[in-house]
Amino acid sequence: IEASLAAARLNCKTVMFTISLDWVGNMPCNPSIGGTAKGHLVREIDALGGEMGKAADKNTLQSRMLNLGKGPAVHSLRAQIDRRNYSGYMKHTVEKQKNLDVKQAEIVSVEKRGDGWHCITKLGADYCCSAVILATGTFLGGRVYVGEVNYASGPDGNFPATSLSESLKSLGLPLRRFKTGTPARVARDSIDYSVLEVQAGDETVTPFSYSTKIAPVNQVVCHIAYTNDETKRVITENLHRSPLYSGVIHGVGPRYCPSIEDKIVRFADKKRHQLFIEPCGENTEEMYLQGMSSSLPEEVQIQFYRTIKGLENVKIMRNAYAIEYDCIDPLALDASLEIKQCSGLFGAGQFNGSSGYEEAAAQGLIAGINAAMKIKGQPPLILSRASSYIGTLIDDLVTKGCSDPYRMMTSRSEYRLLLRQDNADERLMPTGHSIGLIDDEEYAEFTERRRKKEDEIARTKSTFIAPSKELNELLEKAGTAPMSTGMRLSDLIKRPQLGYDMLSPFDPDRPELERSIREKVETEIKYEGYITRQQAQVDEMLRLENKLIPDDIDYNDVYGLRLEAVEKLCKIRPKNIGQASRISGVSPADVSVLIIYLSK
């Protein structure tokens, strides 16, 4: 969706093929958007002119800001979404988009001929294209596993794409097998909510999109339950019936989203595991059991779900299953997401070895932009690690590769204090505007928000607060030292026990600012020293990024490089010294040798 919309909005004549028009924007796994680091990605997609944040805001059931007990770098927005309404919104969005044709068809072959790329449908139609983006999700060679049963299938009972894999292999693409899974969907009225923990949404909801004027309203609550010793016993006694442990599944599963049988084995000493019971929509009785994905047989699923307090009489509407699929080794991709050996052929999403809707949307947006840029003869958009989580995600994939489905986490970024979700607009909206995906009106609103923030930070640094009995009472109550002389307002805000809003009664000249701007002001004042230090690290990294490596360099001629470094550099062919330094197997000594060679 993001790839199609970006290309079409950049005035390229675009066609989007989908096996079923009824499932455009479908959420075959959890009907939620955002979460730790993923919320950052959605904010960045929105700042660049993407659609996911807008769609999420329009179809939110419940919204929560995660990690508020920690620093602002890891605050992450997560929303439970009405999956059918979200799908309908996205389907209508692509249908209405100028320059975009939406076509229900299975592509069975992608071929390169003299006049361009040819996409052949199952019905034999031949579409000639200047660029092609492969965003195949878990459909490519898809095979579903439930206990001893397995069959060719896409997610949610859709048809798989079985022929396309062979076509891509014939192009010489390095395909491999990955696996993911999903838990059961159960009937709402078969759950006893009186014995479950309630998980409510935030009192004040923060939207994903900067263009959302009226914040979404929380409409539902979610619930929390726990596994127990009996759950563990049932699963352990039936492990031999799991295709994960019987050797039937060969694909590599996600490290950070394991099945319940994986959790029981890997964390054998843990007494219980948490699961979240979340609604799939307003107009459905299906409830999603987050944290309980499985590929055990149907009768075993019924048995172990019913060991959980509150689920003793649960009725399964859709069984949990594992799905295996083909994807590319992302080391075959350039930083633009173009496949190195196939000019004009791009990859996005799970095809590139990642997992998650947000990671897929981020790559789709960049692939769509860069396919359009290539056709227009313009340089590609390549975001640096210092600019965004999107840049980090793509750099990780194309430089380091992945041995299991890649999931974005805040810990993957060395610059996360700079890459907060609250400042995604300042980091990326100028880029979105210069490309042409952010219009002038939205950009003007952004520049006004930025001006207000900068003016207020400057005001707090020039405003002095005199000591008073009332202020010192507040300071002592907050657990910080009272004042004996006047202080700058910014220095008071820097105190860990105090906040910007807390000091408003003693700041009569304070302007009226919206909450998001007030939060930015407080964060940037409190963390000023750390931000300055991290910016110095970024400047050093950019110095290395600016040392470009010629495309035609022969690493065998670089005297002093170790054999492993030569092998990895020849395979990945980094664009600059910064990227070369992040390749596994290239040591700091190798980087020094390379810098000396280039300087000569």
N, C-alpha and C positions, 0 to 999 in steps of 0.2 A: 504493500500500500504506500509506504513512505517513498520507495524508489519510484513508483509510477507517478505519484503526485509531484515529486520534486522535478522529474524530467519534463512532465507536461507543463508545470508552472514556469519552467525555464524555456518554454516555447518550442519544445521538441515534439514532433508528432509521435505519440506513444501508444502502444497497445499493451494491456495487462491480461495475461492468460491465467485462468484459474480452472481447476478440475470441476468445481461446483460453484456457481454464482450464489447459491444459498448460504455458502459458508465463508464468504468474504469477511475478514475481520473476526473469524471464529476464535474462541479461546478454548482450545482442547484440554488445557490443563487448568490451573487455578484462574477463576475469573477475577483477577486483581491486577493492578498496575502500580508500579513503584516498589518501594521497600528499600532496604539498606543498599546504597549506591545506585540502585535501579531508579530511585526517585530523582537522583542527580541526572541520570541519562535522559529521563523524560523532560526535565526542565531544559536541558541542553538541546534536545530535539526541538522543543518549542522555540527556544531563542534563535535557532537557525531557520525557522519557518516551517517546521514539520507539523503533523496533524495529531499525534498521539495524545498530547496533553489536553488539547481542546476536546477530543472525543471522550477522554476519561472524565473531564469535568462535567460534561453533558450527561454522563451515565453513571455517576457515583452513587453507590448505596451507603457506604460508610467511609470516612476518611480519618486517618490518624498520622500524626508526625511521630516517627520512631526515634529512639535514642535521645530523647530530650534530657535525660539524666546525664548525658555526656556532652562533650564540646560541640560547637556549631559545625565543625568539619564533617561530623557523621550524622547530623540531623537529616532524616530522609523521610519524604512523604510517601505514604502508601494508601491506596484506595481500593475498596472492594467495589467491583463493577457489575452492573447488570449485563450479563454476557450477550443476551439476544438483542437488547437495545443498542449495545455498543456495536455489534455486528451490523445491525440495520443502519446505524449512523454512518459507519465507514463505507458500507455498500453504496449508500445514497451519495456520499461525498465523492467517491471515485466515478460514479455514474454522471454526476453533474460537472465534473472537471473538464474544462476546455482543453483541447489537444489530446484527450485521453479516451481511447476506445477500450471498453471492458468486454472480454470475450470468454465464454465458457468453452474451453477446449483443453485437451491433454496434449502437451508437447511431447512427442516421442523421439524426436531427433533434432540435434543442433549441428549444422554443417557449415563449414567455411568454403565459400566459392569465390570466384574472381570479383563478383559484384557486392560481396558482403556476407553477413551471416544469414543462414536460412533456418527458420524454425518450422518444422514439419509437424502438423497436428495428426491425431489418430485417424481423422477422417481424410487425411491426405492433402490438406491445404498447405500451401507453401508461402510463408511470410518472409520477405527479404528485409533485413534490418541492418542499420549501420552499427548498432551496439546491442548487446543482449545482457540482461542481468538474471542470473540464476538465484532464485529465492525459494528453494524447494522444501523448506521446513523439514518435517519428518516423513514426507510423502515419498522421497526418493528411495526406491527399493524397500519401502516400508513393510515390516512384518510384525504382527502383534502376537504377544505371548501371554497366555493365562494358564498356568500349570503345565500339564502335558499337551495342551492344545496350542498350536500356532498356525497362522495363516497370513497370506499376503493382504495387507490392509494399510490405509493411511490412518491418521488419528480420527477418533470419534466415528468409526465405521465408514469413513470415506474410502473411495477407490485410491489405491497407491499409484505412484508413477513408476512402472516397472521397466519400461523400455528405454527411458531416458538415460539410465545409468550406463547401459552398454554403449550408447552413443557418446557419452562423455568419456568413457574409458578409451574409446577408439580415437579420441582426440589426444590421448596421452595424459589425461588429468589424473593425478594421484588420489584416487578415492579410497575411503576406508569406512569402517562400520562403527557407529556410535549408538548408544542406547539411552532412552529416557523412559520415564514411567509416570503414571498418574493414579491417584486413589479412587475409591468408589464414590459415586454420588448416591445419596440415600434420601429416603422420604422424610420430609420435615416433621410430619405428625407421628413418626415412629421413634422420636427422640424424647427423652425425659429431661427437659431443660431445667427443672427445679433443683437438680443435683449438680448442675454444671456452673463453672465460673462465667460471669458475664464480662464481655469485653466491649465497652462502649466506644464510640467515636469521640473525637475532640470537640470541646465546646465551641471553639472558634476554628472554623475550617479554612485551611490554606489551599487555594487552587493550584493545579499544575501549570496552567497556561497564564502567561502575563496578559493575555488579551481577555481573560475571563473577568467580567465586571462584577457579576453577582456570584459569590462563592457557593459551591454545592452545599446541600443540606443533608445531614445524617438522617437516614430513613430506617436503618436497621441496627441491631446489635449482633455481634458475633459471640461465640462461646468457646470455652477452653475445657478440654477433658484430658485424661491421662491413661496411658497403658499401665498394666500391673503385672504381677508375677504370673497370673493365669494367661494373660496375653502372650507373654514371653514363652510359656510352656507350649501353648498351641503352635506358635510359629516354629519354635525349635524342633518340635516333634515332626514337623512337616517340611523342614528345610530341603529334604531330598526331593520334594515335589516342585521346588522352585526352579524354573529354567535358569535362573542366575547361578545356582549352585550345582545343577545337574550337568552343566557344560553345554546346554542347548544354545544359549545366547553367547555369541562371540563378541558382540559390540561392547565398547567401553562405556560405562555409565557415568553420570554426573557425580563428582566427588562431594559437592556441597549440597546435594539434594538427594540423599540416598533413600532407597526403599525401606520400609519398616523391617524387612528381614535383614537388610544390610545393617541397619542400626542395631538390631538385636545381636548380631554377630560381632560387629566392630566395637560396640560399646557394651560388652557383656557384663561389666560390673555396674552399669547404670540401673537403678531400681525402676525407673519409669521414664517414659518419653511423652512429650506434650503433643497434643493435636488440637487444631483449631477447626471449629465447625462454623462454616461460612455459607451464607445464602448465595445461590447462583443468579437470582433475579427476583424482581417483585412479582412477576406473573408466572412463577414456576414453584413447585414444591421441592425441587432438588436442592440438597445441601451438600457442600463440598467438604471433605475431611482432609484438610491440609496437614501434611506430615505423616500420612499413612498410605503412601503409594505402595503398590505390591504387584507381584506377578504370580502369586500363589493361586491354586485352583479355586474355583468359585465356592465350593462347599467349605474350604478352609477359610476363605475371606469372611463368609458369614459367621463362622465359628469364632474367629479371633476378634472381629469387630464387636461381637456381642459380649465379649469378656469385659468391655470397657464400661465403667459406671456412667449411666445415662443412655447407653446404646444397647441395653439388654434385649430390647425387642426391635432393633433397627431393621429396616427393610432396604435392601440394596436395589436401586433403580438402574444404575450402570456399574458394571463391575470394574474394579481396578485392573490395569493391564500394563505390561511393558511393551515398548515399541522400539525396534531396531531399524536403522536407516543408514543410507550412504551420505557421506559428506566429503569435502576436499581437505587435504592437508593444507592449512592456511599459509604455510611457508611457500606455497606456490603462488601466493598473491603479492601484488605490489601494495604499497601504502595507500594507493588510490582505490584499492579493492579490485583492480583489474588483474586478471590471471596473466602472469608474466609471459607464458609461452603462447598465449592466444589474444592478440591485440583486438580490443573491442568486446571481449567477453569478461563480464564482471560477476562476482559472487556476493551474496548478502545473507545474513542471518544464520540459521542452523546449518546451511550448506557450508559455511565457513568454519564450522566446528564450535560455535557458541551455543548457549542455551538461553532461553528467556525471551519474552515478547519485547522487552525494552532494548536488550542487546541487538535483537533482530531489526527493530525499527531504526536504531541508530545507524547500523550498517546499511540498511536500505536507503536511508536518507543520503548518506555519503556516496553510495554506489550510484544512486539516481542523479545526484549533482555531477559526479565525475563522468558518467556516461554522456550527459548533456554537454559538459565542458569539452570532452574529446571530440564530439561531433562538431562543435563550434570552433574547434582549433584553439581552445584556451587551455592554460595550465590547470592541472587538477587541484582540488581543495584537499590539502593534507593538514590535519590538525595536529599540533604538537602535544606531547604529554603534559606540558605546562599549561596548555590552554583549556583542557577538558578531559572528562572521563571518556568521551568518545575517542579522543586522540589516544588515550592510554589503552583502551580496549583494542583498537585497530593495531597500534604499535605492538602490543603484546602478542596478538595473533600472528602478524606477518613477520615479526622479528624473533619471537621466542617459540612460536607454535603452541600446540596444546595436545596433551596426551589423553584428555577427557573433555567432555563438554565444558567450554569456558563460561564462567559466570563472573560478572563484575562485582567487586567488593571494594569498599573504601580503602582497604589495606593494600590494594594493588597500585595505588597512586602514591608516589613519594612527595607529591605537592598538594595533599588533600586539604590543607588549611587554606590554600588559594582557590581550590576547586569546590567551594561550597555551593550548595544548591541555591542559596539566596542570591548569589551574584552571577548566576549563569547568564543573565541578560547582559551584564557588563562585559563578560568574557567573550560572548559569541554573537550578540545581536548586531554589532557593527559588521561582522562577517556575513551574517544572514542578509543584511540590508545591501551590502556591496554586491553580493551574488544576484540578488533580485527576488529573494523569497520572503523578505520582510518589507512591507510597504511603507511609504513615507509617513503615514499617519501613526502607525504603530511605532516607528522609529522615533518620531517626535515625542511620543509619550515616554519612551525609554529615556531619551536625553533629558527630559524634564525630571524624571525620577532621579536620575544620576545627579543632576544639578542640585536638587533639594538635599540629597544625601551629603554631597560635598560641602554645600553651604552650611549645613547643620554641624558637621564635624569641625569646620573652621570656627563656627560660633562657639562651640563648647570649649575650644582651645583658647579663645579670647575672652571668655566670660569668667569672672571671678565671683565666688560665693563667699560671703562673710559668715563667720561662725555665729550661731545663735543657740539659744536654749533648746528650741524645738528641733533644730537640725542635729544637735549633739545627742538628744534623746533618741532620734531615729538611728544615728550611727551606733550608739551603744546597744540599742535593741537588736540591730543587725549583726552585732558581734565584731565591730570594727572601732578603731580608736577615734575619740572625739577630736574636734578641731579647736585649735587655739588661735590660729591666724587664718586669713583668707586663703582659698585654694582655687585653682582653675577647675571648672566643672568637669573637664575631660579627665583630670587626675582623680577626682572623686569617682567617676564612672569606672575607672580602671580597677578600683578596689574590688576584689572577688566577691565580697558580701553585698555589693551595691549594684544597681542597674539603672539604666537611663530613665525608665518610667518611674522608678521609686523616688527619684530626685525631683520630679516635676513640681511638687508644692513649693520648692525653694528656687524655682527657675521661672520667674514671671514673664520673661521675654521669649519663652519657648514658642516656636510656631506650631500650628496644627499639622501633623504629619500622619500619613497612613501607617498602619502597624508594620508593614513590610519594610518601610524606610527606617522607622525607629529601630527595628531589630538590626538592620544593616549598620546603622550608626553605632549602636552599642558594640556589636561584634568587632567592627574595624578599630574602635577606640581601645577596647579591652585587649585585643590581640595584636596591637600595632607592632610591638617589638618582634613577635614571632613571625608576623607577616613580612616585615622588612628582611628578617634573616632568611626566610624561605625564598623571597624574591631574589636575593643574592645567589642562592643555589640555582634558581631558574636562569638567571643571567649567565652563569657559568655553563649550564647545560646548553643554552642557546648558542654560546660561543662554539661548542663542539658541533651543534646541529648545523651551524653556518659553514663548517669546514666540509665542503662537498667532495664526494669521491667520483671521479670520472666513470661514466658507464662502461667504458672499454678497458678498465684497469685489469691487468693480469696478475692476480695475487701470487702466482708462482714466481713472479719476478721480484717480489718484495722480500729482500734478504732479511732474515731474522724472525720471520713469522713461523710459529710452530705449525706442524702438519695439520693438527685439528683445526686451528684457526683458518688456515688456507682452505680446508675443505668446507667449513661453515660459511666463510665469506664468499666463496665461489657459488655456493648453493643459494644463499639468501640475497647476495648482491645489494648490500645496504647503500642508501643514497648519500649518507653523510657519516662523519665520525661518531656522532651521538648515537645513531642507530647501530653502528658497528659495535660500540661499547656495550650494548645491551644484549648482544647475541650470546647465548649459552655456548661456552667453549672458546670464546675470545677473551683473553685475559687483559688486565691493564697494561702489561708489558707489550702485548701484541698491538694494543691501541697506540702506545708510544712509538713503536716501530713504524706503524702506518702513518702517523702524523709526520715523523721525520722523512719518510719516503715521499709523502705528498709535498712537503715543504721544499724538497729538492727539485 
